[in-house]
């Protein structure tokens, strides 16, 4: 798999992870009546989980994306 495609897949997977986890947490907070739909609390939930996802994706990127660099070097 080339580096560009690998990067697109990597980012796409993290977007799905962010969306799934933040939506589940949002649902739990809505059901628990911690806040109502459309309020600042809901926005903060998605922003906070988005920030956490960016941090995790950045930290794990070397493990996933470096593998393509090693593979390309092996082929040469």
PyMOL Python script that loads the backbone (N, CA, C, O; Angstrom):
from pymol import cmd

cmd.read_pdbstr("""\
ATOM      1  N   UNK A   1       0.861  -1.168   0.000  1.00  0.00           N
ATOM      2  CA  UNK A   1       0.000   0.000   0.000  1.00  0.00           C
ATOM      3  C   UNK A   1       0.911   1.235   0.000  1.00  0.00           C
ATOM      4  O   UNK A   1       1.848   1.313   0.794  1.00  0.00           O
ATOM      5  N   UNK A   2       0.637   2.199  -0.888  1.00  0.00           N
ATOM      6  CA  UNK A   2       1.520   3.367  -0.938  1.00  0.00           C
ATOM      7  C   UNK A   2       1.261   4.295   0.260  1.00  0.00           C
ATOM      8  O   UNK A   2       0.247   4.177   0.948  1.00  0.00           O
ATOM      9  N   UNK A   3       2.204   5.218   0.488  1.00  0.00           N
ATOM     10  CA  UNK A   3       2.170   6.060   1.682  1.00  0.00           C
ATOM     11  C   UNK A   3       0.937   6.961   1.720  1.00  0.00           C
ATOM     12  O   UNK A   3       0.362   7.171   2.787  1.00  0.00           O
ATOM     13  N   UNK A   4       0.528   7.490   0.578  1.00  0.00           N
ATOM     14  CA  UNK A   4      -0.628   8.384   0.547  1.00  0.00           C
ATOM     15  C   UNK A   4      -1.898   7.645   0.943  1.00  0.00           C
ATOM     16  O   UNK A   4      -2.670   8.129   1.771  1.00  0.00           O
ATOM     17  N   UNK A   5      -2.111   6.492   0.362  1.00  0.00           N
ATOM     18  CA  UNK A   5      -3.301   5.703   0.684  1.00  0.00           C
ATOM     19  C   UNK A   5      -3.278   5.265   2.142  1.00  0.00           C
ATOM     20  O   UNK A   5      -4.307   5.278   2.817  1.00  0.00           O
ATOM     21  N   UNK A   6      -2.119   4.883   2.617  1.00  0.00           N
ATOM     22  CA  UNK A   6      -1.977   4.471   4.009  1.00  0.00           C
ATOM     23  C   UNK A   6      -2.328   5.631   4.945  1.00  0.00           C
ATOM     24  O   UNK A   6      -2.976   5.420   5.971  1.00  0.00           O
ATOM     25  N   UNK A   7      -1.910   6.848   4.605  1.00  0.00           N
ATOM     26  CA  UNK A   7      -2.236   8.028   5.405  1.00  0.00           C
ATOM     27  C   UNK A   7      -3.726   8.331   5.398  1.00  0.00           C
ATOM     28  O   UNK A   7      -4.299   8.674   6.432  1.00  0.00           O
ATOM     29  N   UNK A   8      -4.353   8.205   4.235  1.00  0.00           N
ATOM     30  CA  UNK A   8      -5.793   8.452   4.128  1.00  0.00           C
ATOM     31  C   UNK A   8      -6.572   7.444   4.961  1.00  0.00           C
ATOM     32  O   UNK A   8      -7.523   7.809   5.653  1.00  0.00           O
ATOM     33  N   UNK A   9      -6.179   6.195   4.898  1.00  0.00           N
ATOM     34  CA  UNK A   9      -6.845   5.149   5.689  1.00  0.00           C
ATOM     35  C   UNK A   9      -6.645   5.413   7.180  1.00  0.00           C
ATOM     36  O   UNK A   9      -7.572   5.251   7.974  1.00  0.00           O
ATOM     37  N   UNK A  10      -5.441   5.816   7.554  1.00  0.00           N
ATOM     38  CA  UNK A  10      -5.132   6.082   8.957  1.00  0.00           C
ATOM     39  C   UNK A  10      -6.023   7.189   9.513  1.00  0.00           C
ATOM     40  O   UNK A  10      -6.626   7.028  10.574  1.00  0.00           O
ATOM     41  N   UNK A  11      -6.106   8.303   8.805  1.00  0.00           N
ATOM     42  CA  UNK A  11      -6.932   9.423   9.252  1.00  0.00           C
ATOM     43  C   UNK A  11      -8.410   9.030   9.264  1.00  0.00           C
ATOM     44  O   UNK A  11      -9.137   9.385  10.191  1.00  0.00           O
ATOM     45  N   UNK A  12      -8.851   8.307   8.250  1.00  0.00           N
ATOM     46  CA  UNK A  12     -10.252   7.888   8.169  1.00  0.00           C
ATOM     47  C   UNK A  12     -10.646   7.010   9.351  1.00  0.00           C
ATOM     48  O   UNK A  12     -11.731   7.165   9.911  1.00  0.00           O
ATOM     49  N   UNK A  13      -9.776   6.099   9.722  1.00  0.00           N
ATOM     50  CA  UNK A  13     -10.053   5.218  10.865  1.00  0.00           C
ATOM     51  C   UNK A  13     -10.169   6.038  12.147  1.00  0.00           C
ATOM     52  O   UNK A  13     -11.051   5.781  12.967  1.00  0.00           O
ATOM     53  N   UNK A  14      -9.297   7.011  12.326  1.00  0.00           N
ATOM     54  CA  UNK A  14      -9.362   7.841  13.530  1.00  0.00           C
ATOM     55  C   UNK A  14     -10.609   8.715  13.547  1.00  0.00           C
ATOM     56  O   UNK A  14     -11.154   8.978  14.619  1.00  0.00           O
ATOM     57  N   UNK A  15     -11.069   9.168  12.398  1.00  0.00           N
ATOM     58  CA  UNK A  15     -12.317   9.945  12.346  1.00  0.00           C
ATOM     59  C   UNK A  15     -13.501   9.073  12.764  1.00  0.00           C
ATOM     60  O   UNK A  15     -14.384   9.524  13.493  1.00  0.00           O
ATOM     61  N   UNK A  16     -13.512   7.833  12.303  1.00  0.00           N
ATOM     62  CA  UNK A  16     -14.582   6.905  12.700  1.00  0.00           C
ATOM     63  C   UNK A  16     -14.511   6.616  14.201  1.00  0.00           C
ATOM     64  O   UNK A  16     -15.541   6.572  14.874  1.00  0.00           O
ATOM     65  N   UNK A  17     -13.312   6.420  14.721  1.00  0.00           N
ATOM     66  CA  UNK A  17     -13.144   6.178  16.159  1.00  0.00           C
ATOM     67  C   UNK A  17     -13.656   7.377  16.950  1.00  0.00           C
ATOM     68  O   UNK A  17     -14.401   7.214  17.916  1.00  0.00           O
ATOM     69  N   UNK A  18     -13.254   8.595  16.536  1.00  0.00           N
ATOM     70  CA  UNK A  18     -13.700   9.805  17.225  1.00  0.00           C
ATOM     71  C   UNK A  18     -15.222   9.921  17.182  1.00  0.00           C
ATOM     72  O   UNK A  18     -15.854  10.174  18.208  1.00  0.00           O
ATOM     73  N   UNK A  19     -15.799   9.740  16.026  1.00  0.00           N
ATOM     74  CA  UNK A  19     -17.243   9.867  15.883  1.00  0.00           C
ATOM     75  C   UNK A  19     -18.005   8.864  16.715  1.00  0.00           C
ATOM     76  O   UNK A  19     -19.014   9.197  17.337  1.00  0.00           O
ATOM     77  N   UNK A  20     -17.521   7.633  16.726  1.00  0.00           N
ATOM     78  CA  UNK A  20     -18.198   6.578  17.476  1.00  0.00           C
ATOM     79  C   UNK A  20     -18.120   6.814  18.974  1.00  0.00           C
ATOM     80  O   UNK A  20     -19.139   6.773  19.664  1.00  0.00           O
ATOM     81  N   UNK A  21     -16.934   7.058  19.478  1.00  0.00           N
ATOM     82  CA  UNK A  21     -16.758   7.225  20.920  1.00  0.00           C
ATOM     83  C   UNK A  21     -17.450   8.484  21.427  1.00  0.00           C
ATOM     84  O   UNK A  21     -18.119   8.454  22.460  1.00  0.00           O
ATOM     85  N   UNK A  22     -17.291   9.595  20.701  1.00  0.00           N
ATOM     86  CA  UNK A  22     -17.927  10.828  21.170  1.00  0.00           C
ATOM     87  C   UNK A  22     -19.451  10.746  21.074  1.00  0.00           C
ATOM     88  O   UNK A  22     -20.154  11.314  21.910  1.00  0.00           O
ATOM     89  N   UNK A  23     -19.958  10.055  20.076  1.00  0.00           N
ATOM     90  CA  UNK A  23     -21.412   9.891  19.964  1.00  0.00           C
ATOM     91  C   UNK A  23     -21.962   9.019  21.077  1.00  0.00           C
ATOM     92  O   UNK A  23     -23.027   9.309  21.621  1.00  0.00           O
ATOM     93  N   UNK A  24     -21.254   7.959  21.421  1.00  0.00           N
ATOM     94  CA  UNK A  24     -21.689   7.112  22.528  1.00  0.00           C
ATOM     95  C   UNK A  24     -21.673   7.877  23.850  1.00  0.00           C
ATOM     96  O   UNK A  24     -22.598   7.761  24.655  1.00  0.00           O
ATOM     97  N   UNK A  25     -20.621   8.654  24.066  1.00  0.00           N
ATOM     98  CA  UNK A  25     -20.544   9.436  25.295  1.00  0.00           C
ATOM     99  C   UNK A  25     -21.630  10.499  25.314  1.00  0.00           C
ATOM    100  O   UNK A  25     -22.249  10.734  26.352  1.00  0.00           O
ATOM    101  N   UNK A  26     -21.868  11.145  24.174  1.00  0.00           N
ATOM    102  CA  UNK A  26     -22.922  12.144  24.064  1.00  0.00           C
ATOM    103  C   UNK A  26     -24.282  11.520  24.377  1.00  0.00           C
ATOM    104  O   UNK A  26     -25.090  12.105  25.099  1.00  0.00           O
ATOM    105  N   UNK A  27     -24.523  10.348  23.837  1.00  0.00           N
ATOM    106  CA  UNK A  27     -25.784   9.651  24.089  1.00  0.00           C
ATOM    107  C   UNK A  27     -25.957   9.372  25.585  1.00  0.00           C
ATOM    108  O   UNK A  27     -27.036   9.571  26.144  1.00  0.00           O
ATOM    109  N   UNK A  28     -24.878   8.910  26.224  1.00  0.00           N
ATOM    110  CA  UNK A  28     -24.953   8.624  27.658  1.00  0.00           C
ATOM    111  C   UNK A  28     -25.253   9.894  28.456  1.00  0.00           C
ATOM    112  O   UNK A  28     -26.034   9.856  29.407  1.00  0.00           O
ATOM    113  N   UNK A  29     -24.645  11.002  28.082  1.00  0.00           N
ATOM    114  CA  UNK A  29     -24.873  12.257  28.792  1.00  0.00           C
ATOM    115  C   UNK A  29     -26.271  12.804  28.529  1.00  0.00           C
ATOM    116  O   UNK A  29     -26.881  13.397  29.419  1.00  0.00           O
ATOM    117  N   UNK A  30     -26.783  12.612  27.314  1.00  0.00           N
ATOM    118  CA  UNK A  30     -28.150  13.042  27.012  1.00  0.00           C
ATOM    119  C   UNK A  30     -29.176  12.208  27.777  1.00  0.00           C
ATOM    120  O   UNK A  30     -30.135  12.744  28.330  1.00  0.00           O
ATOM    121  N   UNK A  31     -28.965  10.893  27.803  1.00  0.00           N
ATOM    122  CA  UNK A  31     -29.885  10.004  28.516  1.00  0.00           C
ATOM    123  C   UNK A  31     -29.834  10.285  30.022  1.00  0.00           C
ATOM    124  O   UNK A  31     -30.859  10.245  30.704  1.00  0.00           O
ATOM    125  N   UNK A  32     -28.647  10.565  30.525  1.00  0.00           N
ATOM    126  CA  UNK A  32     -28.487  10.881  31.949  1.00  0.00           C
ATOM    127  C   UNK A  32     -28.930  12.288  32.298  1.00  0.00           C
ATOM    128  O   UNK A  32     -28.830  12.704  33.452  1.00  0.00           O
ATOM    129  N   UNK A  33     -29.420  13.027  31.310  1.00  0.00           N
ATOM    130  CA  UNK A  33     -29.901  14.394  31.485  1.00  0.00           C
ATOM    131  C   UNK A  33     -28.848  15.319  32.094  1.00  0.00           C
ATOM    132  O   UNK A  33     -29.162  16.204  32.890  1.00  0.00           O
ATOM    133  N   UNK A  34     -27.578  15.092  31.699  1.00  0.00           N
ATOM    134  CA  UNK A  34     -26.505  15.975  32.139  1.00  0.00           C
ATOM    135  C   UNK A  34     -26.602  17.298  31.382  1.00  0.00           C
ATOM    136  O   UNK A  34     -26.360  18.363  31.950  1.00  0.00           O
ATOM    137  N   UNK A  35     -26.952  17.227  30.121  1.00  0.00           N
ATOM    138  CA  UNK A  35     -27.211  18.410  29.307  1.00  0.00           C
ATOM    139  C   UNK A  35     -28.243  18.071  28.251  1.00  0.00           C
ATOM    140  O   UNK A  35     -28.583  16.905  28.053  1.00  0.00           O
ATOM    141  N   UNK A  36     -28.740  19.097  27.574  1.00  0.00           N
ATOM    142  CA  UNK A  36     -29.740  18.904  26.530  1.00  0.00           C
ATOM    143  C   UNK A  36     -29.097  19.014  25.156  1.00  0.00           C
ATOM    144  O   UNK A  36     -28.005  19.563  25.009  1.00  0.00           O
ATOM    145  N   UNK A  37     -29.778  18.491  24.168  1.00  0.00           N
ATOM    146  CA  UNK A  37     -29.294  18.531  22.799  1.00  0.00           C
ATOM    147  C   UNK A  37     -29.162  19.978  22.320  1.00  0.00           C
ATOM    148  O   UNK A  37     -30.049  20.799  22.553  1.00  0.00           O
ATOM    149  N   UNK A  38     -28.065  20.280  21.659  1.00  0.00           N
ATOM    150  CA  UNK A  38     -27.849  21.601  21.097  1.00  0.00           C
ATOM    151  C   UNK A  38     -27.235  22.603  22.049  1.00  0.00           C
ATOM    152  O   UNK A  38     -27.120  23.781  21.710  1.00  0.00           O
ATOM    153  N   UNK A  39     -26.838  22.167  23.233  1.00  0.00           N
ATOM    154  CA  UNK A  39     -26.248  23.087  24.203  1.00  0.00           C
ATOM    155  C   UNK A  39     -24.726  23.073  24.093  1.00  0.00           C
ATOM    156  O   UNK A  39     -24.150  22.276  23.352  1.00  0.00           O
ATOM    157  N   UNK A  40     -24.092  23.963  24.837  1.00  0.00           N
ATOM    158  CA  UNK A  40     -22.634  24.057  24.849  1.00  0.00           C
ATOM    159  C   UNK A  40     -21.994  22.762  25.358  1.00  0.00           C
ATOM    160  O   UNK A  40     -20.902  22.396  24.922  1.00  0.00           O
ATOM    161  N   UNK A  41     -22.657  22.083  26.259  1.00  0.00           N
ATOM    162  CA  UNK A  41     -22.128  20.825  26.792  1.00  0.00           C
ATOM    163  C   UNK A  41     -21.926  19.789  25.706  1.00  0.00           C
ATOM    164  O   UNK A  41     -20.948  19.040  25.716  1.00  0.00           O
ATOM    165  N   UNK A  42     -22.848  19.755  24.780  1.00  0.00           N
ATOM    166  CA  UNK A  42     -22.729  18.808  23.676  1.00  0.00           C
ATOM    167  C   UNK A  42     -21.534  19.168  22.787  1.00  0.00           C
ATOM    168  O   UNK A  42     -20.781  18.288  22.371  1.00  0.00           O
ATOM    169  N   UNK A  43     -21.366  20.430  22.504  1.00  0.00           N
ATOM    170  CA  UNK A  43     -20.226  20.870  21.697  1.00  0.00           C
ATOM    171  C   UNK A  43     -18.909  20.575  22.403  1.00  0.00           C
ATOM    172  O   UNK A  43     -17.944  20.133  21.780  1.00  0.00           O
ATOM    173  N   UNK A  44     -18.879  20.822  23.702  1.00  0.00           N
ATOM    174  CA  UNK A  44     -17.665  20.561  24.481  1.00  0.00           C
ATOM    175  C   UNK A  44     -17.325  19.076  24.473  1.00  0.00           C
ATOM    176  O   UNK A  44     -16.153  18.707  24.398  1.00  0.00           O
ATOM    177  N   UNK A  45     -18.329  18.234  24.548  1.00  0.00           N
ATOM    178  CA  UNK A  45     -18.095  16.788  24.501  1.00  0.00           C
ATOM    179  C   UNK A  45     -17.400  16.391  23.203  1.00  0.00           C
ATOM    180  O   UNK A  45     -16.396  15.679  23.230  1.00  0.00           O
ATOM    181  N   UNK A  46     -17.919  16.843  22.080  1.00  0.00           N
ATOM    182  CA  UNK A  46     -17.330  16.472  20.795  1.00  0.00           C
ATOM    183  C   UNK A  46     -15.951  17.101  20.599  1.00  0.00           C
ATOM    184  O   UNK A  46     -15.058  16.465  20.039  1.00  0.00           O
ATOM    185  N   UNK A  47     -15.771  18.324  21.047  1.00  0.00           N
ATOM    186  CA  UNK A  47     -14.465  18.987  20.923  1.00  0.00           C
ATOM    187  C   UNK A  47     -13.423  18.293  21.795  1.00  0.00           C
ATOM    188  O   UNK A  47     -12.292  18.078  21.360  1.00  0.00           O
ATOM    189  N   UNK A  48     -13.798  17.945  23.016  1.00  0.00           N
ATOM    190  CA  UNK A  48     -12.860  17.285  23.930  1.00  0.00           C
ATOM    191  C   UNK A  48     -12.438  15.921  23.394  1.00  0.00           C
ATOM    192  O   UNK A  48     -11.256  15.579  23.420  1.00  0.00           O
ATOM    193  N   UNK A  49     -13.396  15.150  22.911  1.00  0.00           N
ATOM    194  CA  UNK A  49     -13.042  13.847  22.354  1.00  0.00           C
ATOM    195  C   UNK A  49     -12.262  14.003  21.056  1.00  0.00           C
ATOM    196  O   UNK A  49     -11.411  13.169  20.746  1.00  0.00           O
ATOM    197  N   UNK A  50     -12.533  15.043  20.304  1.00  0.00           N
ATOM    198  CA  UNK A  50     -11.759  15.319  19.100  1.00  0.00           C
ATOM    199  C   UNK A  50     -10.314  15.625  19.435  1.00  0.00           C
ATOM    200  O   UNK A  50      -9.403  15.134  18.768  1.00  0.00           O
ATOM    201  N   UNK A  51     -10.095  16.432  20.461  1.00  0.00           N
ATOM    202  CA  UNK A  51      -8.737  16.761  20.891  1.00  0.00           C
ATOM    203  C   UNK A  51      -7.998  15.514  21.381  1.00  0.00           C
ATOM    204  O   UNK A  51      -6.829  15.309  21.055  1.00  0.00           O
ATOM    205  N   UNK A  52      -8.687  14.688  22.163  1.00  0.00           N
ATOM    206  CA  UNK A  52      -8.067  13.453  22.650  1.00  0.00           C
ATOM    207  C   UNK A  52      -7.714  12.526  21.490  1.00  0.00           C
ATOM    208  O   UNK A  52      -6.669  11.876  21.507  1.00  0.00           O
ATOM    209  N   UNK A  53      -8.574  12.464  20.497  1.00  0.00           N
ATOM    210  CA  UNK A  53      -8.316  11.618  19.334  1.00  0.00           C
ATOM    211  C   UNK A  53      -7.121  12.116  18.544  1.00  0.00           C
ATOM    212  O   UNK A  53      -6.323  11.313  18.062  1.00  0.00           O
ATOM    213  N   UNK A  54      -6.984  13.422  18.403  1.00  0.00           N
ATOM    214  CA  UNK A  54      -5.838  13.991  17.694  1.00  0.00           C
ATOM    215  C   UNK A  54      -4.540  13.635  18.415  1.00  0.00           C
ATOM    216  O   UNK A  54      -3.550  13.272  17.780  1.00  0.00           O
ATOM    217  N   UNK A  55      -4.548  13.740  19.737  1.00  0.00           N
ATOM    218  CA  UNK A  55      -3.351  13.397  20.517  1.00  0.00           C
ATOM    219  C   UNK A  55      -2.998  11.922  20.329  1.00  0.00           C
ATOM    220  O   UNK A  55      -1.840  11.590  20.074  1.00  0.00           O
ATOM    221  N   UNK A  56      -3.981  11.044  20.454  1.00  0.00           N
ATOM    222  CA  UNK A  56      -3.716   9.610  20.295  1.00  0.00           C
ATOM    223  C   UNK A  56      -3.276   9.267  18.874  1.00  0.00           C
ATOM    224  O   UNK A  56      -2.344   8.486  18.684  1.00  0.00           O
ATOM    225  N   UNK A  57      -3.935   9.840  17.886  1.00  0.00           N
ATOM    226  CA  UNK A  57      -3.583   9.561  16.492  1.00  0.00           C
ATOM    227  C   UNK A  57      -2.168  10.016  16.190  1.00  0.00           C
ATOM    228  O   UNK A  57      -1.441   9.347  15.456  1.00  0.00           O
ATOM    229  N   UNK A  58      -1.774  11.151  16.752  1.00  0.00           N
ATOM    230  CA  UNK A  58      -0.414  11.652  16.539  1.00  0.00           C
ATOM    231  C   UNK A  58       0.618  10.743  17.200  1.00  0.00           C
ATOM    232  O   UNK A  58       1.670  10.465  16.626  1.00  0.00           O
ATOM    233  N   UNK A  59       0.312  10.290  18.394  1.00  0.00           N
ATOM    234  CA  UNK A  59       1.254   9.414  19.102  1.00  0.00           C
ATOM    235  C   UNK A  59       1.418   8.052  18.429  1.00  0.00           C
ATOM    236  O   UNK A  59       2.514   7.491  18.427  1.00  0.00           O
ATOM    237  N   UNK A  60       0.347   7.521  17.863  1.00  0.00           N
ATOM    238  CA  UNK A  60       0.413   6.205  17.227  1.00  0.00           C
ATOM    239  C   UNK A  60       0.805   6.271  15.758  1.00  0.00           C
ATOM    240  O   UNK A  60       1.018   5.229  15.138  1.00  0.00           O
ATOM    241  N   UNK A  61       0.905   7.447  15.194  1.00  0.00           N
ATOM    242  CA  UNK A  61       1.160   7.570  13.758  1.00  0.00           C
ATOM    243  C   UNK A  61       2.501   6.970  13.337  1.00  0.00           C
ATOM    244  O   UNK A  61       2.605   6.384  12.260  1.00  0.00           O
ATOM    245  N   UNK A  62       3.513   7.111  14.167  1.00  0.00           N
ATOM    246  CA  UNK A  62       4.826   6.555  13.814  1.00  0.00           C
ATOM    247  C   UNK A  62       4.767   5.048  13.626  1.00  0.00           C
ATOM    248  O   UNK A  62       5.398   4.507  12.718  1.00  0.00           O
ATOM    249  N   UNK A  63       4.023   4.381  14.467  1.00  0.00           N
ATOM    250  CA  UNK A  63       3.921   2.918  14.370  1.00  0.00           C
ATOM    251  C   UNK A  63       3.233   2.478  13.085  1.00  0.00           C
ATOM    252  O   UNK A  63       3.642   1.499  12.460  1.00  0.00           O
ATOM    253  N   UNK A  64       2.200   3.194  12.697  1.00  0.00           N
ATOM    254  CA  UNK A  64       1.427   2.791  11.530  1.00  0.00           C
ATOM    255  C   UNK A  64       2.055   3.292  10.235  1.00  0.00           C
ATOM    256  O   UNK A  64       2.175   2.537   9.270  1.00  0.00           O
ATOM    257  N   UNK A  65       2.449   4.543  10.210  1.00  0.00           N
ATOM    258  CA  UNK A  65       2.940   5.142   8.972  1.00  0.00           C
ATOM    259  C   UNK A  65       4.409   4.815   8.699  1.00  0.00           C
ATOM    260  O   UNK A  65       4.824   4.796   7.540  1.00  0.00           O
ATOM    261  N   UNK A  66       5.195   4.560   9.728  1.00  0.00           N
ATOM    262  CA  UNK A  66       6.601   4.214   9.533  1.00  0.00           C
ATOM    263  C   UNK A  66       6.735   2.861   8.856  1.00  0.00           C
ATOM    264  O   UNK A  66       7.726   2.616   8.167  1.00  0.00           O
ATOM    265  N   UNK A  67       5.780   1.994   9.033  1.00  0.00           N
ATOM    266  CA  UNK A  67       5.833   0.668   8.406  1.00  0.00           C
ATOM    267  C   UNK A  67       5.861   0.794   6.890  1.00  0.00           C
ATOM    268  O   UNK A  67       6.492  -0.025   6.223  1.00  0.00           O
ATOM    269  N   UNK A  68       5.198   1.790   6.333  1.00  0.00           N
ATOM    270  CA  UNK A  68       5.209   1.973   4.882  1.00  0.00           C
ATOM    271  C   UNK A  68       6.560   2.464   4.405  1.00  0.00           C
ATOM    272  O   UNK A  68       6.988   2.120   3.303  1.00  0.00           O
ATOM    273  N   UNK A  69       7.254   3.276   5.229  1.00  0.00           N
ATOM    274  CA  UNK A  69       8.586   3.736   4.863  1.00  0.00           C
ATOM    275  C   UNK A  69       9.590   2.593   4.839  1.00  0.00           C
ATOM    276  O   UNK A  69      10.440   2.523   3.952  1.00  0.00           O
ATOM    277  N   UNK A  70       9.488   1.691   5.823  1.00  0.00           N
ATOM    278  CA  UNK A  70      10.375   0.541   5.866  1.00  0.00           C
ATOM    279  C   UNK A  70      10.117  -0.398   4.691  1.00  0.00           C
ATOM    280  O   UNK A  70      11.059  -0.931   4.106  1.00  0.00           O
ATOM    281  N   UNK A  71       8.873  -0.599   4.349  1.00  0.00           N
ATOM    282  CA  UNK A  71       8.507  -1.459   3.246  1.00  0.00           C
ATOM    283  C   UNK A  71       9.035  -0.896   1.927  1.00  0.00           C
ATOM    284  O   UNK A  71       9.537  -1.638   1.083  1.00  0.00           O
ATOM    285  N   UNK A  72       8.918   0.411   1.759  1.00  0.00           N
ATOM    286  CA  UNK A  72       9.418   1.052   0.538  1.00  0.00           C
ATOM    287  C   UNK A  72      10.938   0.932   0.451  1.00  0.00           C
ATOM    288  O   UNK A  72      11.484   0.732  -0.634  1.00  0.00           O
ATOM    289  N   UNK A  73      11.624   1.054   1.591  1.00  0.00           N
ATOM    290  CA  UNK A  73      13.088   0.927   1.593  1.00  0.00           C
ATOM    291  C   UNK A  73      13.503  -0.507   1.279  1.00  0.00           C
ATOM    292  O   UNK A  73      14.522  -0.725   0.623  1.00  0.00           O
ATOM    293  N   UNK A  74      12.729  -1.482   1.738  1.00  0.00           N
ATOM    294  CA  UNK A  74      13.041  -2.879   1.463  1.00  0.00           C
ATOM    295  C   UNK A  74      12.886  -3.212  -0.010  1.00  0.00           C
ATOM    296  O   UNK A  74      13.617  -4.058  -0.525  1.00  0.00           O
ATOM    297  N   UNK A  75      11.959  -2.574  -0.697  1.00  0.00           N
ATOM    298  CA  UNK A  75      11.704  -2.862  -2.098  1.00  0.00           C
ATOM    299  C   UNK A  75      12.800  -2.296  -3.000  1.00  0.00           C
ATOM    300  O   UNK A  75      13.013  -2.792  -4.107  1.00  0.00           O
ATOM    301  N   UNK A  76      13.500  -1.252  -2.526  1.00  0.00           N
ATOM    302  CA  UNK A  76      14.543  -0.630  -3.343  1.00  0.00           C
ATOM    303  C   UNK A  76      15.784  -1.410  -3.287  1.00  0.00           C
ATOM    304  O   UNK A  76      16.776  -1.039  -3.915  1.00  0.00           O
TER     305      UNK A  76
END
""", "prot")
cmd.dss("prot")
cmd.show_as("cartoon", "prot")
cmd.util.cbc("prot")
cmd.orient("prot")
